[in-house]
Amino acid sequence: MAVTIKNDIKWVGKVDWEIRKFHGEEYSTHRGTTYNSYLIEGEKNVLIDTVWGPFGDEFVTGLEKEIDIEKIDCIVANHAEIDHSGGLPALMERIPGAPIYCTENGVKSISGHYHKDWNFMPVKTGDSIKIGDRELTFVEANMLHWPDSMFCYLSGDNVLFSNDAFGQHYATERLYNDLVDQCELYQEAIKYYANILTPFSSLVEKKINQLLAMELQVDMICPSHGVIWRKSPLDIVDKYLEWSRGYKTDQITIIYDTMWNGTRKMAEAISDGIKDSDSKVSIKLYNSARADKNTILTEVFRSKAVLVGSPTINRGVLASTAAILEHMKGLRFEKKGAAFGCYGWSGESVDVISDRLKEAGIELMDDGLKVLWNPDEEALGQCMEFGRAIAAFTRISDA
Ligand code: FEO
């Protein structure tokens, strides 16, 4: 159901309470998501973004209740990814000649997805369209998070349509940031940043500084997922700046997988050692085969250091360890790290993990800890000592 969010601007998107995996199986959406689309009615009727493909027909049917579809003058496609462009095929069947404003890269991406000869109008930063006495100005946001991404800003109403930036996978019927549970909201916002935007942090900082330099009055930020930021909208902008600048808290995350509990016992003893040396640091342990990987990656993002453990299997590491390391390589967290694991014969896992951590840009604090067979009391003592050394190292680095 459409909701008027300001003057003649309506939210016309879709709340998807059901979705539990996004980007295929890559991103868990425990709280569902929304696909936010906005309709500006005035001297020109402008539709900003659409919804995910499976909801395309439903989207157009809903839109018809708000406006005669033929009276939509143009569409702005801030981002080509199909969770936002997926309503275009159903919509363009009705208005095939309507101009679609997007970046040059947007033309390539949308064409690549749908293979339709739609009426694309490529735009660059600073270009604008007039809507009566207001202007909708485009700002390219290359690699935030796709090459085609852009924002647009509506003068007069002072609304920034930021697409994925400042979004959250968070289904809610409450629509606005001030009406929802703040813990849930910020948990989903940081998870979104950690899992999607971290590799582009330097660009996030640059783009935000560029926007701030434009000295635009921003009364409302309308992202394409989750809530609209209407109360203190710049709070989330400040959070993004904080997250983009090598964010860390006083936390160490220990990730392990285990076959017969040897590496789990090591993880717990290392945790005890850290705690023994530093009673204040927060320590989180995750079995990477059992915990949600996006939760783990969010906790790594929050951490100053990450320890990764696996027993040796077939001269390598367990599959869940390999997978989480692959994610860390892509996300380029700026953290310190170290490896551990038990073994029975050849014992390569610690070296494999150390190499993967280095490839991921993690600064190694130690050559890693190997334990032969199931750890006995002496080995558990070594793990405690390893934990104490890690705590000391991170404390020195913090100083
Ligand atoms: Fe929400 Fe990059 O799509």
Residues whose N, C-alpha, C, O or C-beta is under 5 A from the ligand:
A	BS01	FEO	E81 D83 D164
